Each structure stands twice: as structure tokens, then as C-alpha cells.
Amino acid sequence: MHHICCMTFDIRAFRDTLGLFVTGVTVITTVTEQGDPVGITANSFNSVSLDPPLVLWSVGQNSRSLSAFEQAEHFAVHILREDQAELSQRFAKSGADKFENLALEAGASNIPLLKDCAARLECTRYSHHEAGDHIIFVAKVERLASDPDAMPLVYHGGRYAELSDKPLTPAY
């Protein structure tokens, strides 16, 4: 095992190390003040609190979508299914119309809701915090829908991966 200690590592080593942590993949959506849909892919999603029901995610300060998220009162978090890597890639790109030809539903304040995800959480803004080169958004979950049988899309080591539904044998 290659060990890195202290603060002698570079950003690439830090990023590669964080890539060892398996995350789920989400698409976060909202609308601008003019009502235009906005969406980003985020694997920084995490639960925060059960009472009240809070979740968080972060957006880079250089993101074109940042101002829309800073001004929005409502968001939707879509936890993607294992067969939705294309959807993840679509919302990870900047510039193009990410919502073109997608079947959508309307949530609170007309936020776009993606269909057929593993789970969908409709949220109101709770707080946001500057943290290095990102802004952390905390949101209160107001409504949710989920498919308990869905296998989620996961991300590991800079690429999509699949979960196995084979039970692990404990190593006692």
C-alpha cells in the first residue's frame, strides 16, 4: 500500500484518495428566477438529520448553475438507478439544454422532476455555507418517492460501478 502522510500530497492525490469512497449519483434540479430549469449531477449528496429531515450536497463556486441554486427556495434530489449513467453524464455537462426530450413532472415552484429514478426528494432550502471552492447546500425534505427494489448508480475511482446484490460473508 502506498502511504501519503502530512500535507505533502497534491490535489490529484487527494482526488484519487477520495475516489476510493463509493458514492451514489444524484441529479439536483431547480429553476431560475425566470423559471428556466437548471440541473447538475452531484455525488456529494448526504443525509444530515432525521428530525428535521435534512440532506446536503455541494456545488462548485465556478459552476454556471450556482446562482440559480443560491436563489432557489425549492430543489429536487434524484437518486439515479444503475441504468441511468447517461442521465448522470447529461447533467454533468455544461452549456447544452440538459432537459431536452426528457419526460418531466412539475414539483413545488415548477421545479423539474425527473421520472423513473431510484428515489426523488423534493426539498426546500434550509441553509447554505461557503466551504473552500464549493458551496454546501442543506435542504429540508418535504416530499419523497422511492423504489425500494431499485439498484442505485454508484461511482468509484472516477467511474461508474455496479453493486452486487450477492450477500457478503462476514469475515469473523
C-alpha positions as CSV (number, residue, x, y, z in Angstrom):
1,M,0.0,0.0,0.0
2,H,1.3,3.4,-0.9
3,H,1.0,5.8,2.0
4,I,0.8,9.5,1.8
5,C,1.1,11.5,5.0
6,C,1.1,15.0,6.2
7,M,0.4,17.9,3.8
8,T,2.9,16.8,1.1
9,F,0.3,15.5,-1.3
10,D,-1.1,17.3,-4.4
11,I,-4.7,17.8,-5.5
12,R,-4.6,14.8,-7.8
13,A,-3.5,12.5,-5.0
14,F,-6.3,14.0,-2.8
15,R,-8.9,13.5,-5.5
16,D,-7.7,9.9,-6.2
17,T,-7.8,9.1,-2.5
18,L,-11.4,10.5,-2.2
19,G,-12.3,8.3,-5.2
20,L,-11.8,5.3,-3.1
21,F,-15.0,6.2,-1.3
22,V,-18.0,4.8,-3.1
23,T,-20.8,7.3,-3.6
24,G,-24.2,7.3,-5.1
25,V,-25.0,9.6,-8.0
26,T,-27.7,12.3,-7.9
27,V,-29.1,14.9,-10.2
28,I,-30.2,18.1,-8.4
29,T,-32.8,20.3,-10.2
30,T,-34.3,23.7,-9.6
31,V,-35.5,26.7,-11.6
32,T,-34.0,30.2,-12.1
33,E,-35.9,33.3,-11.0
34,Q,-37.1,33.5,-14.6
35,G,-38.5,29.9,-14.4
36,D,-35.8,28.2,-16.6
37,P,-34.9,24.7,-15.5
38,V,-31.4,24.0,-14.0
39,G,-29.8,20.7,-13.1
40,I,-26.5,19.3,-12.1
41,T,-25.0,15.9,-11.4
42,A,-23.7,15.6,-7.8
43,N,-22.1,12.7,-5.9
44,S,-21.7,15.0,-2.8
45,F,-25.2,14.1,-1.6
46,N,-25.5,13.0,2.0
47,S,-28.1,12.7,4.8
48,V,-27.8,15.2,7.7
49,S,-30.7,14.8,10.1
50,L,-33.8,12.8,10.6
51,D,-35.6,15.4,12.7
52,P,-36.0,17.7,10.9
53,P,-35.4,15.6,7.7
54,L,-32.3,17.3,6.2
55,V,-29.9,16.4,3.3
56,L,-26.9,18.2,1.8
57,W,-24.9,18.4,-1.4
58,S,-22.4,20.8,-2.8
59,V,-21.8,22.8,-5.9
60,G,-18.5,24.2,-7.2
61,Q,-18.2,28.0,-6.9
62,N,-17.3,28.1,-10.6
63,S,-20.5,26.3,-11.6
64,R,-22.7,28.1,-14.1
65,S,-25.7,26.9,-12.1
66,L,-24.5,28.2,-8.7
67,S,-26.5,31.5,-8.8
68,A,-29.7,29.6,-9.6
69,F,-29.2,27.3,-6.6
70,E,-28.3,30.2,-4.3
71,Q,-31.5,32.0,-5.2
72,A,-33.8,28.9,-5.3
73,E,-36.2,28.1,-2.5
74,H,-37.0,24.6,-3.8
75,F,-34.8,21.8,-5.1
76,A,-35.3,18.2,-6.1
77,V,-32.7,15.5,-5.5
78,H,-32.9,12.5,-7.8
79,I,-31.1,9.4,-6.7
80,L,-30.2,7.6,-10.0
81,R,-30.8,4.0,-10.9
82,E,-27.9,1.8,-12.1
83,D,-29.1,2.1,-15.7
84,Q,-29.1,6.0,-15.7
85,A,-25.4,6.7,-16.3
86,E,-26.4,8.6,-19.5
87,L,-28.6,10.8,-17.4
88,S,-25.8,11.5,-15.0
89,Q,-23.4,12.4,-17.9
90,R,-26.1,14.6,-19.4
91,F,-26.4,16.7,-16.3
92,A,-22.6,16.7,-15.6
93,K,-22.0,18.7,-18.8
94,S,-22.4,22.5,-19.0
95,G,-23.9,24.5,-21.7
96,A,-26.3,22.2,-23.6
97,D,-30.1,22.0,-22.9
98,K,-29.9,19.2,-20.3
99,F,-33.7,18.9,-20.2
100,E,-34.3,18.5,-24.0
101,N,-36.5,15.5,-24.8
102,L,-36.8,14.4,-21.2
103,A,-40.2,13.3,-19.7
104,L,-40.6,15.7,-16.7
105,E,-43.1,16.3,-14.0
106,A,-43.5,19.6,-12.1
107,G,-42.7,19.9,-8.5
108,A,-43.1,22.8,-6.0
109,S,-42.5,26.1,-7.7
110,N,-42.4,24.2,-11.0
111,I,-39.1,22.6,-10.4
112,P,-38.4,19.9,-12.9
113,L,-38.8,16.4,-11.6
114,L,-37.1,13.5,-13.5
115,K,-39.1,10.3,-13.9
116,D,-38.1,6.7,-13.1
117,C,-35.2,7.4,-10.7
118,A,-34.5,5.2,-7.7
119,A,-35.7,7.9,-5.4
120,R,-36.7,11.5,-5.6
121,L,-36.7,14.0,-2.7
122,E,-38.5,17.4,-3.0
123,C,-36.9,19.9,-0.7
124,T,-36.9,23.5,0.5
125,R,-33.7,25.4,1.2
126,Y,-32.6,25.3,4.8
127,S,-29.2,26.9,4.6
128,H,-26.0,27.1,2.5
129,H,-22.4,27.6,3.5
130,E,-19.2,28.5,1.8
131,A,-16.6,25.7,2.1
132,G,-13.4,26.1,0.1
133,D,-14.1,26.1,-3.6
134,H,-17.7,24.8,-3.1
135,I,-21.0,25.9,-1.6
136,I,-22.7,23.3,0.6
137,F,-26.5,23.4,0.4
138,V,-28.6,22.0,3.2
139,A,-32.2,21.3,2.4
140,K,-35.3,20.1,4.2
141,V,-37.1,17.2,2.6
142,E,-40.8,17.9,2.1
143,R,-41.9,15.0,-0.1
144,L,-40.3,11.8,-1.3
145,A,-40.8,8.9,-3.5
146,S,-38.6,5.8,-3.8
147,D,-38.4,2.3,-5.2
148,P,-37.0,0.0,-2.5
149,D,-36.1,-2.6,-5.2
150,A,-34.0,-0.2,-7.3
151,M,-30.3,-0.7,-7.6
152,P,-28.6,2.7,-7.4
153,L,-26.0,4.1,-9.8
154,V,-22.7,4.2,-7.9
155,Y,-19.4,6.0,-8.6
156,H,-16.0,4.7,-7.5
157,G,-12.4,5.6,-8.6
158,G,-13.5,8.1,-11.3
159,R,-16.0,5.7,-13.0
160,Y,-19.5,4.2,-12.6
161,A,-19.7,0.9,-10.9
162,E,-22.3,-1.7,-10.1
163,L,-23.4,-3.0,-6.7
164,S,-23.7,-6.7,-6.3
165,D,-26.9,-8.0,-4.6
166,K,-24.9,-11.1,-3.5
167,P,-24.8,-11.1,0.3
168,L,-21.4,-10.6,1.9
169,T,-20.0,-13.4,4.0
170,P,-18.8,-11.9,7.3
171,A,-15.1,-12.4,7.9
172,Y,-15.0,-13.4,11.6
